[in-house]
Amino acid sequence: MSEQTEKQAGKHQKIHTVELGENIDGFHVDELIHESFTNMLYGVSHPDHDAPMVMKVPKLGVFLPPSAYAGFETEVRILSRLHGVYTPRVIATGDLSSCPYLVTEYIEGDELVQATKNAPVAVDRLCDIMVPVCKAVHELHRHNLIHLDIKPGNIRNRKEGQVVILDFGVAHHTRMPDMYENPHEDVPHTLDYVAPEQLHNVRTESRSDVYALGVILYVLATGHFPFGKANPITVKKRLFMPPTPPRVHNESLPPWLQEIILKCLARRPDDRFDTAKQIAYALSHPNMVSLGKNAQLICKPGFLKIAQAWLSSRRDRYNQGQLVHPHDRIAQTPHILVAVDFGHTTEELKQAILAAVRRYAESDKNSFFTVLTVVESNEFNDTEDVSELLGQACPTNIHRLMELRHWMKPLKLPISRINCQVIKGDAGEEIVSYAKYHVVDHIVIGARASSVMRRFIGSVSSKVVAEVNCTVTVVRSRQDRY
């Protein structure tokens, strides 16, 4: 812990104590909402603010560890730096040396908490809930922030449904000093959701949040925790034992979902998904999930399996190692959207696009691709999404999908790296919408060959470039360059 924090914690008797009914810097303390081991949470009001607000105040006293104040200071620093829809809006902060408090908007919705209470939930419901949650965690990682305490109680919803992540008391921003700099300091984790490496005080691994997402998925799918309800003794099991397969608790669970969950819960971070966005994409595109041995497990691990896992765990080395910033890890696993219009694309342009895709696929082995074609509504049936798993037996759909797969076949990419989709509607609108919803990193699109067509119909590529927040590569064939 920093020297400044220790001094502040040591002067707790001089710090103002908040009481119900008082006014602090214009905020009236109305009610006590929640009390934890380290903080008090009050509902407050202010004449200049109509929206509901909460005030978090740290507990300070001789019986509390200094880390209690460190967590509060960490949250104030992080939320003061972050600005986005996935974190609560900061309204005011108090003087950390005399009257520490943090006032934020009050986020009332607790959809995930209620879902876990009613678990197991239907697979469609699970995906609807968890895809936005995974995207929210991805957004934190994009800003080089590792939460380290992802759990249902820290995930809320605004009235319009927007996911918001709370409680950054044990979080670590890789571009900021770590308030828990002492490796032997007792960091307050939630044991049910803690990753194995966190038990060894590793705080720089963004895939610890991936593990926590896996625990939430497991609970939603089964109504149980992977290793049973955790306590300081049983939590050690995750250091060497594989979790009970979800299908032991819920036989109706599809194999692809078990594959996703167990990949998240892998003991070693390198065996998990690299990013939270990959989990969201897998949940949205189950046909891309490569089914391995994990998908077929239907019984608890036996003695031999546990013994093998224990022996393997003896080789695990938990140390900080070389720091990989979460943002850099995201950059190493790009999602590339390839937009192809077979109806208005010459053979030369198709080959030029394919050559570009081949370069990206070979230069980055962790990249994965969505190949998308958009057709006019009058050519299409009523089905919105015709990915391979959910496709309908419509001649137009089948024809387009077969074209896409045949076109991509020379690349010889495994199913886990490529997904083909046909969508109806306006090409520009649908490409932009898909890229934003799935947080695409890179778009490869062909330019219209005809200048007359561009003049009267408009350029799809220009619209895409103008409206998306990612890299766009516009490909032309050689004959269209001159």
C-alpha positions as CSV (number, residue, x, y, z in Angstrom):
1,M,0.0,0.0,0.0
2,S,1.2,3.5,-0.7
3,E,2.7,5.6,2.1
4,Q,0.1,8.3,1.5
5,T,-2.7,5.8,2.0
6,E,-1.2,4.5,5.3
7,K,-1.0,8.0,6.6
8,Q,-4.6,8.7,5.7
9,A,-5.7,5.4,7.2
10,G,-3.8,6.1,10.4
11,K,-5.6,9.4,10.9
12,H,-9.0,7.9,10.8
13,Q,-10.0,9.7,14.1
14,K,-9.7,13.0,12.3
15,I,-11.9,12.1,9.3
16,H,-15.5,13.1,9.3
17,T,-18.0,10.4,10.0
18,V,-21.2,10.5,7.9
19,E,-24.5,10.3,9.7
20,L,-28.1,10.0,8.5
21,G,-29.9,13.3,8.1
22,E,-26.9,15.5,7.7
23,N,-25.8,17.6,4.8
24,I,-22.4,17.1,3.2
25,D,-21.3,19.6,0.5
26,G,-25.0,20.1,-0.4
27,F,-25.9,16.4,-0.4
28,H,-28.5,15.3,2.1
29,V,-28.0,11.8,3.5
30,D,-31.4,10.3,3.3
31,E,-31.1,6.5,4.1
32,L,-28.7,3.7,4.6
33,I,-28.9,1.4,1.5
34,H,-26.2,-1.1,2.3
35,E,-23.4,-1.8,4.7
36,S,-20.4,-4.0,3.9
37,F,-17.2,-4.8,5.8
38,T,-15.4,-1.9,4.3
39,N,-18.0,0.7,3.1
40,M,-21.3,2.3,3.8
41,L,-23.7,3.1,1.0
42,Y,-26.2,5.9,1.5
43,G,-29.1,7.2,-0.6
44,V,-28.6,11.0,-1.0
45,S,-30.4,13.9,-2.6
46,H,-29.3,17.3,-3.9
47,P,-31.3,20.3,-5.0
48,D,-29.3,20.5,-8.3
49,H,-29.7,16.8,-9.1
50,D,-33.1,15.1,-9.8
51,A,-31.8,11.6,-10.5
52,P,-31.4,9.1,-7.7
53,M,-27.8,9.1,-6.3
54,V,-25.8,7.0,-3.8
55,M,-22.9,8.1,-1.6
56,K,-20.2,5.5,-0.8
57,V,-18.2,6.2,2.4
58,P,-15.3,4.1,3.6
59,K,-15.3,2.6,7.0
60,L,-12.2,3.5,9.1
61,G,-11.2,2.2,12.5
62,V,-8.5,0.4,14.5
63,F,-10.1,-3.0,13.8
64,L,-10.2,-2.5,10.0
65,P,-7.2,-3.3,7.7
66,P,-5.6,-0.4,5.9
67,S,-6.6,-2.1,2.7
68,A,-10.2,-1.0,3.4
69,Y,-9.3,2.6,2.7
70,A,-7.0,1.5,-0.2
71,G,-10.0,0.0,-2.0
72,F,-12.0,3.2,-1.6
73,E,-9.2,5.3,-2.9
74,T,-8.7,2.9,-5.8
75,E,-12.4,3.2,-6.8
76,V,-12.3,7.0,-6.6
77,R,-9.2,7.2,-8.8
78,I,-10.5,4.8,-11.4
79,L,-14.0,6.1,-11.7
80,S,-12.7,9.7,-12.0
81,R,-10.7,8.6,-15.0
82,L,-13.2,6.3,-16.7
83,H,-16.1,7.8,-18.7
84,G,-18.5,5.6,-20.5
85,V,-21.9,3.9,-20.5
86,Y,-20.6,0.8,-18.7
87,T,-19.6,2.5,-15.5
88,P,-21.6,4.7,-13.1
89,R,-21.5,8.4,-13.7
90,V,-19.5,10.2,-11.0
91,I,-21.3,13.2,-9.5
92,A,-19.0,14.3,-6.7
93,T,-16.1,13.2,-4.5
94,G,-15.0,14.4,-1.1
95,D,-11.6,15.3,0.3
96,L,-9.8,12.0,0.8
97,S,-7.9,13.4,3.8
98,S,-10.8,14.9,5.8
99,C,-14.2,13.8,4.4
100,P,-13.9,11.0,1.9
101,Y,-17.0,10.1,-0.1
102,L,-18.0,9.2,-3.6
103,V,-21.4,10.2,-5.1
104,T,-22.5,8.4,-8.2
105,E,-25.8,7.8,-10.1
106,Y,-27.9,5.1,-8.5
107,I,-28.3,2.0,-10.8
108,E,-31.4,0.2,-9.7
109,G,-31.8,-2.8,-12.1
110,D,-30.5,-6.1,-10.8
111,E,-31.4,-8.5,-13.7
112,L,-28.4,-10.7,-13.3
113,V,-28.8,-11.1,-9.6
114,Q,-32.4,-12.1,-10.0
115,A,-31.5,-14.5,-12.8
116,T,-28.9,-16.3,-10.6
117,K,-31.5,-16.6,-7.9
118,N,-33.8,-18.4,-10.3
119,A,-31.1,-20.5,-12.0
120,P,-31.0,-22.6,-14.0
121,V,-32.4,-20.4,-16.8
122,A,-33.1,-21.2,-20.4
123,V,-30.2,-21.1,-22.8
124,D,-31.7,-18.2,-24.8
125,R,-32.2,-16.2,-21.7
126,L,-28.7,-16.9,-20.5
127,C,-27.2,-15.6,-23.7
128,D,-29.5,-12.5,-23.8
129,I,-28.2,-11.6,-20.3
130,M,-24.6,-12.5,-20.6
131,V,-23.7,-11.2,-24.1
132,P,-24.1,-7.5,-22.9
133,V,-22.2,-8.3,-19.6
134,C,-19.3,-9.8,-21.6
135,K,-19.2,-6.7,-23.8
136,A,-19.2,-4.5,-20.7
137,V,-16.2,-6.3,-19.3
138,H,-14.5,-6.1,-22.7
139,E,-14.9,-2.3,-22.6
140,L,-13.2,-2.2,-19.2
141,H,-10.3,-4.2,-20.6
142,R,-10.2,-1.9,-23.7
143,H,-9.3,0.9,-21.2
144,N,-6.6,-1.3,-19.6
145,L,-8.7,-1.9,-16.5
146,I,-9.0,-5.3,-14.8
147,H,-11.9,-5.5,-12.4
148,L,-10.9,-8.6,-10.4
149,D,-14.3,-8.8,-8.6
150,I,-16.8,-9.6,-11.4
151,K,-19.9,-11.1,-9.8
152,P,-23.7,-10.6,-10.2
153,G,-23.9,-8.2,-7.3
154,N,-21.5,-5.8,-9.1
155,I,-23.4,-5.8,-12.4
156,R,-26.5,-3.7,-12.7
157,N,-28.9,-2.4,-15.4
158,R,-30.1,1.1,-16.2
159,K,-33.8,1.5,-16.9
160,E,-33.2,1.2,-20.7
161,G,-31.3,-2.1,-20.1
162,Q,-27.7,-0.8,-20.4
163,V,-25.3,-2.9,-18.3
164,V,-23.3,-1.1,-15.8
165,I,-20.4,-2.5,-13.7
166,L,-19.9,-1.4,-10.1
167,D,-17.4,-1.6,-7.3
168,F,-13.8,-1.0,-8.4
169,G,-12.3,-1.4,-5.0
170,V,-10.0,-4.2,-5.9
171,A,-9.6,-3.3,-9.6
172,H,-6.2,-2.7,-11.2
173,H,-5.6,-0.2,-13.9
174,T,-2.4,-1.3,-15.7
175,R,-1.5,2.4,-16.5
176,M,-1.9,3.5,-12.8
177,P,-0.1,2.7,-9.6
178,D,-1.5,-0.3,-7.8
179,M,-2.8,0.5,-4.3
180,Y,-2.3,-3.1,-3.4
181,E,1.4,-3.1,-4.2
182,N,2.4,-5.4,-1.3
183,P,2.2,-9.0,-2.7
184,H,1.3,-10.3,0.8
185,E,-1.5,-7.9,1.4
186,D,-4.9,-9.4,2.0
187,V,-7.0,-8.3,-1.0
188,P,-10.7,-8.7,-0.4
189,H,-11.9,-11.1,-3.1
190,T,-15.3,-12.8,-3.5
191,L,-14.2,-16.4,-3.1
192,D,-16.9,-17.9,-5.3
193,Y,-15.7,-16.0,-8.4
194,V,-12.0,-15.7,-7.8
195,A,-9.6,-17.2,-10.4
196,P,-6.8,-19.5,-9.4
197,E,-4.0,-17.0,-10.1
198,Q,-5.7,-14.4,-7.8
199,L,-5.2,-16.8,-4.9
200,H,-1.5,-16.3,-5.6
201,N,-1.8,-12.5,-5.6
202,V,-1.6,-12.1,-9.4
203,R,-3.4,-8.8,-10.2
204,T,-2.2,-8.1,-13.8
205,E,-4.1,-10.9,-15.6
206,S,-7.1,-9.7,-17.5
207,R,-8.3,-13.3,-18.0
208,S,-9.1,-13.5,-14.3
209,D,-12.2,-11.6,-15.3
210,V,-12.9,-14.2,-18.0
211,Y,-12.8,-16.9,-15.2
212,A,-15.3,-14.9,-13.2
213,L,-17.6,-14.7,-16.2
214,G,-17.3,-18.4,-16.6
215,V,-18.5,-18.9,-13.0
216,I,-21.5,-16.7,-13.7
217,L,-22.3,-18.7,-16.8
218,Y,-22.0,-21.9,-14.8
219,V,-24.4,-20.6,-12.1
220,L,-27.0,-19.4,-14.7
221,A,-26.8,-22.7,-16.5
222,T,-27.0,-25.0,-13.5
223,G,-27.9,-23.2,-10.3
224,H,-24.7,-24.4,-8.8
225,F,-21.1,-23.2,-8.4
226,P,-18.4,-25.0,-10.2
227,F,-16.7,-26.3,-7.0
228,G,-19.7,-25.9,-4.6
229,K,-20.1,-22.9,-2.3
230,A,-16.6,-21.6,-1.6
231,N,-15.0,-21.1,1.7
232,P,-11.3,-20.4,2.6
233,I,-10.6,-24.2,2.6
234,T,-12.6,-25.4,-0.4
235,V,-11.5,-22.5,-2.6
236,K,-8.1,-24.2,-2.9
237,K,-9.7,-26.9,-5.0
238,R,-9.7,-24.7,-8.1
239,L,-5.8,-24.7,-8.0
240,F,-5.7,-28.4,-9.0
241,M,-9.2,-29.9,-9.6
242,P,-11.3,-29.5,-12.8
243,P,-14.8,-28.3,-12.1
244,T,-17.8,-30.5,-12.2
245,P,-19.1,-30.5,-15.8
246,P,-22.3,-28.3,-16.0
247,R,-24.2,-31.1,-17.8
248,V,-23.9,-33.2,-14.5
249,H,-26.3,-30.7,-13.0
250,N,-28.3,-29.9,-16.2
251,E,-28.5,-32.7,-18.7
252,S,-30.4,-30.5,-21.2
253,L,-27.5,-28.1,-21.6
254,P,-26.2,-28.0,-25.2
255,P,-22.6,-29.3,-25.6
256,W,-21.5,-26.0,-27.2
257,L,-22.4,-24.1,-24.0
258,Q,-20.6,-26.5,-21.8
259,E,-17.5,-26.1,-24.0
260,I,-17.7,-22.3,-23.6
261,I,-18.2,-22.5,-19.8
262,L,-15.3,-25.0,-19.2
263,K,-13.0,-23.0,-21.4
264,C,-13.7,-19.9,-19.3
265,L,-13.0,-22.0,-16.1
266,A,-9.6,-23.4,-17.3
267,R,-7.1,-23.5,-14.5
268,R,-4.4,-21.8,-16.6
269,P,-5.2,-18.4,-18.1
270,D,-3.6,-19.4,-21.4
271,D,-6.2,-22.1,-21.8
272,R,-9.1,-19.6,-21.4
273,F,-10.7,-17.2,-23.9
274,D,-8.3,-14.3,-24.4
275,T,-11.0,-11.7,-24.2
276,A,-14.5,-11.2,-22.9
277,K,-15.6,-10.2,-26.4
278,Q,-14.8,-13.7,-27.6
279,I,-17.2,-15.2,-25.0
280,A,-19.9,-12.8,-26.2
281,Y,-19.3,-13.8,-29.8
282,A,-19.3,-17.5,-29.0
283,L,-22.6,-17.2,-27.2
284,S,-24.1,-15.3,-30.2
285,H,-22.6,-17.8,-32.7
286,P,-22.7,-21.3,-31.2
287,N,-22.0,-22.8,-34.7
288,M,-18.5,-21.4,-34.4
289,V,-17.7,-23.2,-31.1
290,S,-15.3,-26.1,-31.7
291,L,-16.5,-29.0,-29.7
292,G,-13.8,-30.9,-27.9
293,K,-13.6,-33.4,-25.0
294,N,-15.1,-30.8,-22.6
295,A,-18.3,-30.6,-24.6
296,Q,-19.1,-34.3,-24.1
297,L,-18.4,-34.7,-20.3
298,I,-21.4,-35.9,-18.4
299,C,-19.9,-37.1,-15.1
300,K,-17.8,-35.7,-12.3
301,P,-14.0,-36.1,-12.6
302,G,-12.8,-39.4,-11.2
303,F,-9.8,-40.2,-9.0
304,L,-7.5,-40.6,-12.0
305,K,-8.6,-37.4,-13.6
306,I,-8.1,-35.5,-10.4
307,A,-4.7,-37.1,-9.8
308,Q,-3.6,-36.1,-13.3
309,A,-4.8,-32.5,-12.8
310,W,-3.0,-32.3,-9.5
311,L,0.2,-33.5,-11.0
312,S,-0.2,-31.0,-13.8
313,S,-0.9,-28.2,-11.4
314,R,2.5,-28.8,-9.7
315,R,4.1,-27.3,-12.7
316,D,2.0,-24.1,-12.6
317,R,4.0,-21.0,-11.8
318,Y,1.9,-18.0,-10.6
319,N,3.8,-14.8,-10.9
320,Q,3.2,-11.5,-12.6
321,G,5.6,-12.3,-15.4
322,Q,5.7,-10.0,-18.4
323,L,2.8,-7.6,-18.2
324,V,0.4,-7.8,-21.1
325,H,-2.0,-4.8,-21.0
326,P,-5.6,-5.8,-21.6
327,H,-5.8,-3.5,-24.5
328,D,-2.8,-5.2,-26.2
329,R,-4.4,-8.6,-25.6
330,I,-7.5,-7.4,-27.3
331,A,-5.4,-6.2,-30.3
332,Q,-3.9,-9.7,-30.5
333,T,-7.3,-11.4,-31.1
334,P,-9.0,-9.2,-33.7
335,H,-12.5,-9.8,-35.0
336,I,-12.5,-9.1,-38.7
337,L,-15.8,-8.5,-40.6
338,V,-15.5,-9.3,-44.3
339,A,-18.4,-7.7,-46.2
340,V,-19.0,-9.2,-49.7
341,D,-21.7,-8.2,-52.2
342,F,-21.7,-11.1,-54.7
343,G,-24.5,-9.4,-56.7
344,H,-22.4,-6.3,-57.6
345,T,-18.8,-7.6,-57.3
346,T,-16.6,-8.6,-60.1
347,E,-14.6,-11.8,-60.0
348,E,-11.4,-9.8,-59.9
349,L,-12.6,-7.8,-56.8
350,K,-13.7,-11.1,-55.1
351,Q,-10.2,-12.4,-55.5
352,A,-8.6,-9.2,-54.3
353,I,-10.8,-9.3,-51.1
354,L,-9.9,-12.9,-50.6
355,A,-6.2,-12.1,-50.9
356,A,-6.5,-9.4,-48.3
357,V,-8.3,-11.8,-45.9
358,R,-5.6,-14.4,-46.5
359,R,-2.9,-11.9,-45.4
360,Y,-4.7,-11.1,-42.2
361,A,-5.4,-14.7,-41.4
362,E,-1.8,-15.7,-41.9
363,S,-0.3,-12.7,-40.1
364,D,-2.5,-13.1,-37.0
365,K,-3.2,-16.6,-36.1
366,N,-5.6,-15.5,-33.3
367,S,-7.9,-13.5,-35.6
368,F,-11.4,-14.7,-36.4
369,F,-13.7,-13.7,-39.2
370,T,-17.3,-13.1,-40.0
371,V,-18.1,-13.2,-43.7
372,L,-21.2,-11.2,-44.3
373,T,-23.4,-10.6,-47.3
374,V,-26.5,-8.4,-47.3
375,V,-29.3,-8.9,-49.8
376,E,-32.3,-6.8,-50.6
377,S,-35.5,-7.6,-48.7
378,N,-37.4,-8.5,-51.8
379,E,-34.8,-11.3,-52.4
380,F,-35.2,-12.7,-48.9
381,N,-37.6,-14.6,-46.7
382,D,-38.6,-13.5,-43.3
383,T,-35.7,-15.0,-41.4
384,E,-33.3,-12.3,-40.1
385,D,-30.2,-14.4,-39.3
386,V,-29.3,-17.5,-41.3
387,S,-26.0,-18.6,-39.8
388,E,-25.3,-22.2,-40.3
389,L,-26.8,-23.3,-37.0
390,L,-30.0,-21.3,-37.2
391,G,-30.5,-21.2,-41.0
392,Q,-33.7,-21.9,-42.7
393,A,-34.2,-24.1,-45.8
394,C,-34.8,-21.1,-48.1
395,P,-33.3,-21.3,-51.6
396,T,-32.0,-17.7,-51.4
397,N,-30.4,-18.3,-48.0
398,I,-28.8,-21.6,-49.0
399,H,-27.5,-20.2,-52.3
400,R,-25.9,-17.2,-50.6
401,L,-24.4,-19.2,-47.8
402,M,-23.0,-21.8,-50.2
403,E,-21.4,-19.0,-52.2
404,L,-19.8,-17.6,-49.1
405,R,-18.4,-20.9,-47.9
406,H,-17.2,-21.9,-51.4
407,W,-15.5,-18.5,-51.8
408,M,-13.7,-18.8,-48.4
409,K,-12.8,-22.5,-48.8
410,P,-9.3,-21.9,-50.2
411,L,-8.2,-20.2,-46.9
412,K,-8.7,-23.6,-45.1
413,L,-9.7,-21.9,-41.8
414,P,-11.1,-24.0,-38.9
415,I,-14.7,-23.5,-38.0
416,S,-13.7,-21.7,-34.8
417,R,-12.2,-18.9,-36.9
418,I,-14.9,-18.3,-39.5
419,N,-18.6,-17.7,-39.6
420,C,-20.7,-17.0,-42.7
421,Q,-23.9,-15.0,-42.4
422,V,-26.6,-13.6,-44.7
423,I,-28.7,-10.7,-43.6
424,K,-31.5,-8.8,-45.3
425,G,-31.8,-5.0,-45.6
426,D,-29.7,-2.0,-46.6
427,A,-26.1,-3.0,-47.0
428,G,-24.5,0.0,-45.4
429,E,-27.0,0.1,-42.5
430,E,-26.6,-3.7,-41.8
431,I,-22.8,-3.7,-41.9
432,V,-22.6,-0.7,-39.6
433,S,-25.1,-2.2,-37.2
434,Y,-23.4,-5.6,-37.1
435,A,-20.0,-4.0,-36.5
436,K,-21.2,-1.9,-33.6
437,Y,-23.2,-4.7,-32.0
438,H,-20.4,-7.3,-32.1
439,V,-17.6,-4.7,-31.4
440,V,-15.7,-5.6,-34.6
441,D,-12.1,-4.6,-34.7
442,H,-11.5,-4.4,-38.5
443,I,-13.8,-4.4,-41.6
444,V,-12.7,-5.5,-45.0
445,I,-15.0,-4.4,-47.8
446,G,-14.9,-4.1,-51.5
447,A,-15.4,-0.9,-53.4
448,R,-18.2,-0.6,-55.9
449,A,-16.7,-1.1,-59.3
450,S,-19.0,1.2,-61.3
451,S,-18.6,5.0,-60.9
452,V,-22.1,5.4,-62.3
453,M,-23.5,3.1,-59.6
454,R,-21.7,5.0,-56.9
455,R,-23.1,8.2,-58.2
456,F,-26.7,7.1,-58.1
457,I,-26.7,4.5,-55.3
458,G,-24.0,5.9,-53.1
459,S,-20.9,4.2,-51.7
460,V,-21.5,1.6,-49.1
461,S,-17.8,1.7,-48.1
462,S,-18.0,5.5,-47.6
463,K,-20.9,5.1,-45.2
464,V,-19.1,2.3,-43.3
465,V,-15.9,4.3,-43.0
466,A,-17.9,7.3,-41.7
467,E,-20.0,5.6,-39.1
468,V,-17.9,2.8,-37.5
469,N,-15.2,3.2,-34.8
470,C,-12.8,0.6,-36.2
471,T,-10.3,0.1,-38.9
472,V,-11.8,-0.2,-42.4
473,T,-9.9,-1.6,-45.4
474,V,-11.5,-0.8,-48.7
475,V,-10.3,-3.2,-51.4
476,R,-10.2,-2.5,-55.1
477,S,-9.2,-4.8,-57.9
478,R,-6.2,-3.8,-60.0
479,Q,-8.4,-2.9,-63.0
480,D,-10.6,-0.6,-60.8
481,R,-7.6,1.4,-59.6
482,Y,-7.0,3.2,-62.8
